[in-house]
Amino acid sequence: MALEEAPPFWWKAPGPLAWLLSPLAALWGYGAARRMASTPRASVDIPVLCIGNLIVGGAGKTPTAIAFARAARRKGLAPGFLTRGYGGRLTSPTVVDPNRHHAADTGDEPLLLAREAVTVVSADRGAGANLLAASGCNFAIMDDGFQNPGLAKDFSLVVVDAKRGIGNGWTMPSGPLRAPLREQLALASAVLVVGNAPGADKIIRETARRGKPLYMARTVVKDRARWKGVLCIAFAGIADPGKLFESLVSTGASLLSARSFPDHHVYSEEEARDIIDYAVATKAVPVTTAKDMVRLKDGRGAVGELAQMTRVMEIEMAFEDARTPDMVIEATLRNAETRRLKRGART
């Protein structure tokens, strides 16, 4: 089930609509749980770290994956990203080339990841991981794919946004969970909570009850000082556009207008022209996310013009315990060695 924009009732206490859809949610949850519990179809020679989440929509997976790639590189590894490429038209395993591919080819997130390390888009996760290895990578980082049984994972880090949490706690389509919470947490190696808000309290309690590692982090704005006092028109087509707006205000920027669009939104000429005209009339600076800019920069006409005049607010992940990436990477390496030994014993 793919949804561009999560229904508002998902983030409230279960009401009539959630109950009405509950029979479908039960069927979806049963199927998703069985699929997750099935034996992985592929096991590759390189370690696999999965950065996933429990719900539909963003939780901070991509900046987390980037932070882990940088940490892996500092440890002397050659990391590469493996992702499905949501919204892209490529169907076979492909190494992303930012100089040749566009968001329409690969989706937006793979182009961001490709700025950091070798990135492969592939619906077949096993084939994609093998392509990473053939491309010189010795450490695979999956951006999403936690619920996908196509590839054996050595460590699954579930990322939870502290504000959104798991919404009403129900499975799609009654709520945002991709599969029942119990089954998902059973297969998670650890949980990373991003932010400081009460929305993740239930997950924190459940993680502690299961005795699994819990890590904390927050997103920080790069070059905060450059935003102070800037008159901004902010717009974003991500899972939670409010994150951009709140970040701008926190830097001391003056937010004149905030415009929200669905996740992975492809901007139209009319939408782009409207933002441009308002920016010119108010002498304000259009501001968006790096993910949105990937979709804008290849546009023509007003979309291309908007890309030229828009500033990007860049963020990065800051861990409460700076050792978190190293601890997770080391655990992934140990688990990968155990997996390889077991595979060798069977053969």
Backbone torsions as a table, in degrees:
resi	resn	phi	psi	omega
1	MET	NA	124.5	-179.1
2	ALA	-119.9	128.9	179.9
3	LEU	-128.6	131.2	179.1
4	GLU	-75.3	-30.0	-177.7
5	GLU	-140.7	125.6	-178.1
6	ALA	-68.6	133.3	179.0
7	PRO	-61.4	140.8	-178.7
8	PRO	-57.4	-31.0	-175.7
9	PHE	-69.8	-14.0	177.6
10	TRP	-64.7	-25.5	-173.7
11	TRP	-101.6	14.6	177.2
12	LYS	-121.2	169.7	175.2
13	ALA	-57.3	142.2	-177.4
14	PRO	-52.9	126.4	-179.6
15	GLY	-118.8	-164.0	-175.9
16	PRO	-56.6	-40.1	-177.5
17	LEU	-68.0	-40.8	177.6
18	ALA	-61.4	-43.1	178.6
19	TRP	-65.9	-38.0	179.8
20	LEU	-61.7	-37.1	-177.9
21	LEU	-88.4	-1.8	-173.3
22	SER	-59.4	-34.6	176.1
23	PRO	-62.0	-39.7	176.8
24	LEU	-66.9	-38.0	178.7
25	ALA	-63.5	-38.1	178.8
26	ALA	-63.8	-42.9	178.7
27	LEU	-65.7	-44.8	179.5
28	TRP	-61.5	-45.6	-178.5
29	GLY	-62.9	-40.1	179.2
30	TYR	-63.1	-45.9	-179.6
31	GLY	-66.2	-41.5	-179.0
32	ALA	-65.9	-39.8	179.5
33	ALA	-65.6	-42.6	178.7
34	ARG	-64.1	-40.0	-179.3
35	ARG	-65.3	-44.2	-179.9
36	MET	-62.4	-35.5	-176.0
37	ALA	-80.6	-8.5	-177.8
38	SER	-70.5	157.2	-179.2
39	THR	-66.3	132.3	179.1
40	PRO	-56.7	139.6	-176.1
41	ARG	-78.1	-22.2	-176.5
42	ALA	-137.9	146.4	174.6
43	SER	-134.1	120.9	-174.0
44	VAL	-106.7	169.4	-173.6
45	ASP	-79.3	-17.6	-177.7
46	ILE	-100.9	152.5	178.1
47	PRO	-61.8	146.3	-178.2
48	VAL	-126.2	115.6	173.6
49	LEU	-105.5	121.3	179.6
50	CYS	-100.9	126.3	172.9
51	ILE	-105.7	105.1	-174.5
52	GLY	-126.7	-174.4	172.8
53	ASN	-146.3	171.3	-173.6
54	LEU	-91.2	-21.9	-170.4
55	ILE	-122.1	168.5	171.6
56	VAL	-72.5	137.7	177.9
57	GLY	101.4	176.8	-172.9
58	GLY	-79.0	149.6	174.9
59	ALA	-137.3	-3.6	-176.4
60	GLY	109.7	20.7	-176.8
61	LYS	-63.0	-44.8	-173.7
62	THR	-66.2	-48.8	175.5
63	PRO	-62.8	-29.8	176.0
64	THR	-66.9	-45.4	179.1
65	ALA	-60.4	-40.9	179.0
66	ILE	-64.1	-41.9	178.9
67	ALA	-61.7	-39.5	179.7
68	PHE	-71.4	-33.8	176.4
69	ALA	-64.1	-41.2	178.6
70	ARG	-65.3	-40.3	178.5
71	ALA	-65.9	-40.7	178.9
72	ALA	-62.6	-39.6	179.5
73	ARG	-65.7	-37.8	177.6
74	ARG	-64.0	-26.2	179.3
75	LYS	-86.8	6.0	178.2
76	GLY	87.9	8.2	178.1
77	LEU	-86.9	164.8	176.1
78	ALA	-115.1	85.5	-174.9
79	PRO	-77.4	155.9	172.8
80	GLY	-144.6	153.4	-177.9
81	PHE	-99.2	142.5	174.7
82	LEU	-123.9	124.1	-176.9
83	THR	-146.5	157.6	-179.8
84	ARG	-73.2	-33.8	-176.7
85	GLY	81.6	58.8	-176.4
86	TYR	-58.4	128.9	176.0
87	GLY	86.3	-5.0	179.2
88	GLY	-86.0	163.5	-178.0
89	ARG	-100.5	-5.3	178.8
90	LEU	-69.6	135.1	-176.4
91	THR	-111.0	-23.6	-179.2
92	SER	-104.5	156.9	179.5
93	PRO	-54.5	126.6	-173.0
94	THR	-140.9	135.8	171.8
95	VAL	-79.8	125.6	-175.5
96	VAL	-74.2	131.0	175.8
97	ASP	-117.8	105.0	-177.4
98	PRO	-60.7	-21.0	179.3
99	ASN	-83.3	-12.7	-177.2
100	ARG	-121.6	-36.3	-176.4
101	HIS	-89.2	154.0	177.3
102	HIS	-120.3	169.1	-179.8
103	ALA	-58.5	-32.1	178.8
104	ALA	-67.2	-23.6	179.2
105	ASP	-82.0	-47.6	-168.2
106	THR	-113.9	-12.3	-165.7
107	GLY	89.4	168.9	-174.3
108	ASP	-80.2	-43.5	-174.7
109	GLU	-62.1	-40.6	178.5
110	PRO	-58.5	-32.1	178.1
111	LEU	-69.4	-33.3	174.5
112	LEU	-67.5	-44.8	-179.1
113	LEU	-64.0	-36.5	-177.0
114	ALA	-66.5	-16.9	174.5
115	ARG	-70.5	-20.5	-174.5
116	GLU	-101.2	-39.0	-174.0
117	ALA	-162.1	170.7	175.6
118	VAL	-54.5	132.3	-177.1
119	THR	-130.1	131.2	178.0
120	VAL	-117.9	131.6	171.5
121	VAL	-102.1	132.9	-177.9
122	SER	-165.4	127.9	173.4
123	ALA	-71.0	-31.1	175.5
124	ASP	-87.3	101.3	-172.3
125	ARG	-66.7	-35.4	178.8
126	GLY	-63.7	-46.5	178.4
127	ALA	-63.8	-36.7	178.9
128	GLY	-66.0	-41.3	178.6
129	ALA	-65.5	-37.9	177.1
130	ASN	-65.4	-35.8	177.1
131	LEU	-67.2	-37.9	175.3
132	LEU	-58.8	-47.2	-179.7
133	ALA	-61.9	-41.4	179.0
134	ALA	-67.1	-20.6	179.9
135	SER	-90.4	6.6	175.4
136	GLY	99.0	6.3	179.7
137	CYS	-88.3	142.3	176.9
138	ASN	-121.0	14.8	178.4
139	PHE	-154.3	113.5	-177.4
140	ALA	-96.3	131.4	175.4
141	ILE	-116.1	113.1	178.4
142	MET	-84.6	122.8	172.4
143	ASP	-92.6	97.3	-173.9
144	ASP	83.5	-178.1	-178.5
145	GLY	96.7	10.3	-179.1
146	PHE	-58.9	-39.6	-177.7
147	GLN	-84.1	-6.0	-176.0
148	ASN	-86.2	125.1	-177.5
149	PRO	-90.1	13.2	-173.8
150	GLY	-73.6	-16.2	-174.2
151	LEU	-143.7	135.5	176.2
152	ALA	-69.3	128.9	-178.3
153	LYS	-106.7	138.8	179.6
154	ASP	-90.1	-23.4	176.5
155	PHE	-156.0	129.1	178.5
156	SER	-116.1	109.3	178.4
157	LEU	-99.6	115.8	-179.0
158	VAL	-92.5	125.0	-178.7
159	VAL	-99.3	130.4	-178.7
160	VAL	-126.3	128.2	175.3
161	ASP	-76.8	127.1	-174.6
162	ALA	-65.2	-25.2	-178.6
163	LYS	-82.4	-47.9	-176.1
164	ARG	-83.1	-33.1	-178.1
165	GLY	58.1	-128.4	177.2
166	ILE	-116.4	24.4	178.0
167	GLY	61.1	-132.3	-178.8
168	ASN	-80.5	-1.8	176.0
169	GLY	82.2	7.3	-179.1
170	TRP	-102.3	158.5	-179.8
171	THR	-82.8	152.1	177.3
172	MET	-54.3	145.0	-0.3
173	PRO	-90.4	7.7	178.7
174	SER	-78.7	-20.1	-178.7
175	GLY	-158.7	-174.5	-172.2
176	PRO	-88.2	-7.2	-177.7
177	LEU	-64.9	135.7	179.1
178	ARG	-78.1	-22.8	177.5
179	ALA	-157.8	164.3	-179.9
180	PRO	-54.9	141.7	-174.2
181	LEU	-59.2	-43.3	-176.8
182	ARG	-58.3	-47.2	-177.9
183	GLU	-67.6	-34.8	179.3
184	GLN	-69.1	-47.2	-179.0
185	LEU	-65.4	-29.3	178.7
186	ALA	-62.3	-31.9	-177.7
187	LEU	-97.0	-4.2	178.0
188	ALA	-80.7	139.3	176.3
189	SER	-82.4	-33.9	-179.2
190	ALA	-162.8	166.7	-179.9
191	VAL	-123.7	136.8	174.9
192	LEU	-116.2	117.3	177.4
193	VAL	-96.7	125.4	-177.8
194	VAL	-106.2	117.4	178.8
195	GLY	107.3	-179.5	-179.0
196	ASN	-135.1	87.6	-179.2
197	ALA	-152.8	160.9	-174.3
198	PRO	-77.5	-5.2	-176.0
199	GLY	-62.2	-24.1	-177.6
200	ALA	-98.4	8.5	-175.9
201	ASP	-57.0	-41.0	-178.9
202	LYS	-64.4	-42.2	179.9
203	ILE	-65.2	-39.9	178.5
204	ILE	-60.5	-43.7	179.2
205	ARG	-65.4	-44.4	-178.3
206	GLU	-66.2	-37.0	178.4
207	THR	-64.6	-44.3	178.6
208	ALA	-63.9	-39.2	-179.0
209	ARG	-62.7	-33.0	-179.9
210	ARG	-88.8	-1.3	177.3
211	GLY	68.8	28.8	-179.1
212	LYS	-99.6	151.1	-179.5
213	PRO	-60.2	140.3	177.3
214	LEU	-124.9	125.6	178.9
215	TYR	-117.4	153.9	-179.2
216	MET	-123.1	146.4	178.6
217	ALA	-155.9	172.5	174.6
218	ARG	-149.9	155.5	175.1
219	THR	-89.2	140.2	178.9
220	VAL	-124.8	147.6	179.5
221	VAL	-82.6	129.3	175.4
222	LYS	-77.2	143.4	178.2
223	ASP	53.9	52.1	-176.9
224	ARG	-55.7	-38.0	-173.1
225	ALA	-62.2	-27.0	-176.2
226	ARG	-71.0	-13.0	-177.1
227	TRP	-96.1	-15.1	-174.1
228	LYS	-61.5	125.9	177.5
229	GLY	79.8	-1.5	-178.9
230	VAL	-76.1	130.0	176.7
231	LEU	-80.9	118.0	-168.8
232	CYS	-121.7	145.6	163.6
233	ILE	-112.9	109.0	-176.1
234	ALA	-98.3	140.1	175.7
235	PHE	-146.1	145.1	-177.2
236	ALA	-157.6	141.4	173.2
237	GLY	-118.6	70.7	178.3
238	ILE	-127.8	177.4	-175.5
239	ALA	-60.9	-37.0	179.6
240	ASP	-135.2	84.4	-178.9
241	PRO	-58.4	-24.5	-179.7
242	GLY	-57.9	-25.1	178.8
243	LYS	-61.9	-41.6	178.2
244	LEU	-64.5	-46.1	-176.6
245	PHE	-63.4	-44.1	179.6
246	GLU	-65.0	-38.4	179.9
247	SER	-64.7	-41.2	178.7
248	LEU	-61.8	-46.9	-179.7
249	VAL	-61.3	-38.4	-178.0
250	SER	-65.2	-23.5	-179.9
251	THR	-85.0	-8.9	-176.2
252	GLY	95.9	7.9	175.5
253	ALA	-70.0	155.9	177.5
254	SER	-100.2	109.8	-174.1
255	LEU	-91.4	104.6	-178.2
256	LEU	-80.2	-37.7	-176.5
257	SER	-150.7	142.8	178.0
258	ALA	-129.4	121.1	-175.6
259	ARG	-121.9	124.9	-177.5
260	SER	-104.9	140.2	176.2
261	PHE	-132.3	161.6	179.3
262	PRO	-61.9	158.1	177.8
263	ASP	-58.4	138.8	-179.9
264	HIS	64.6	24.7	-175.3
265	HIS	-63.5	135.7	174.3
266	VAL	-98.3	114.9	-173.1
267	TYR	-73.2	137.3	178.9
268	SER	-88.8	165.2	176.5
269	GLU	-59.6	-40.8	-178.4
270	GLU	-64.8	-43.7	179.5
271	GLU	-64.1	-43.4	-179.5
272	ALA	-64.9	-43.7	-179.7
273	ARG	-63.3	-37.6	179.3
274	ASP	-62.9	-42.9	178.9
275	ILE	-66.7	-42.5	179.7
276	ILE	-60.8	-49.2	-177.6
277	ASP	-61.0	-40.5	-179.6
278	TYR	-68.0	-39.3	179.1
279	ALA	-64.0	-43.0	179.7
280	VAL	-65.6	-42.6	-177.8
281	ALA	-66.8	-32.5	-175.9
282	THR	-102.0	-4.6	-176.2
283	LYS	58.2	35.5	178.7
284	ALA	-101.0	161.4	-178.9
285	VAL	-99.9	122.5	173.3
286	PRO	-68.6	136.9	-178.7
287	VAL	-133.9	138.1	177.7
288	THR	-145.9	-173.2	-179.5
289	THR	-93.0	164.4	177.4
290	ALA	-62.5	-35.7	179.3
291	LYS	-65.2	-41.0	177.2
292	ASP	-66.8	-39.5	-177.8
293	MET	-62.5	-33.4	177.0
294	VAL	-58.0	-37.5	-179.7
295	ARG	-79.5	-25.6	-177.7
296	LEU	-82.1	-37.9	-163.6
297	LYS	-65.5	-23.5	179.2
298	ASP	-94.1	4.0	-178.1
299	GLY	-75.2	161.8	177.8
300	ARG	-113.9	171.9	178.0
301	GLY	59.0	-134.0	-176.9
302	ALA	-64.7	-32.1	-180.0
303	VAL	-65.5	-45.2	176.9
304	GLY	-64.9	-37.9	178.3
305	GLU	-64.1	-41.6	178.4
306	LEU	-63.0	-40.3	178.6
307	ALA	-59.8	-38.1	-177.4
308	GLN	-67.5	-33.1	-174.6
309	MET	-99.2	-0.9	-175.8
310	THR	-95.0	138.5	173.2
311	ARG	-95.2	149.5	178.5
312	VAL	-105.7	130.0	171.9
313	MET	-89.6	112.4	-178.9
314	GLU	-90.7	138.9	177.0
315	ILE	-126.0	161.8	173.5
316	GLU	-145.4	164.0	-176.0
317	MET	-90.5	133.1	175.4
318	ALA	-118.9	121.4	-176.6
319	PHE	-90.4	139.2	178.3
320	GLU	-58.7	-41.1	173.1
321	ASP	-109.2	113.1	-175.5
322	ALA	-61.0	-16.9	-179.4
323	ARG	-81.8	-6.6	-174.4
324	THR	-53.0	-52.6	-179.4
325	PRO	-58.4	-42.8	-179.8
326	ASP	-63.0	-41.6	-179.7
327	MET	-63.9	-41.7	-179.6
328	VAL	-69.0	-42.1	179.9
329	ILE	-63.7	-43.2	179.7
330	GLU	-63.9	-39.5	177.2
331	ALA	-65.0	-38.7	178.0
332	THR	-62.3	-43.5	179.8
333	LEU	-63.9	-42.5	178.8
334	ARG	-63.8	-44.5	-179.0
335	ASN	-66.1	-35.7	178.8
336	ALA	-64.9	-40.1	178.4
337	GLU	-64.3	-41.9	176.9
338	THR	-61.4	-43.0	179.4
339	ARG	-61.8	-42.4	-178.5
340	ARG	-66.6	-39.2	178.6
341	LEU	-64.7	-41.6	178.7
342	LYS	-64.8	-40.5	179.8
343	ARG	-64.5	-40.3	178.4
344	GLY	-65.3	-37.3	179.4
345	ALA	-65.6	-36.9	-179.4
346	ARG	-69.4	-32.4	-178.2
347	THR	-88.6	NA	NA
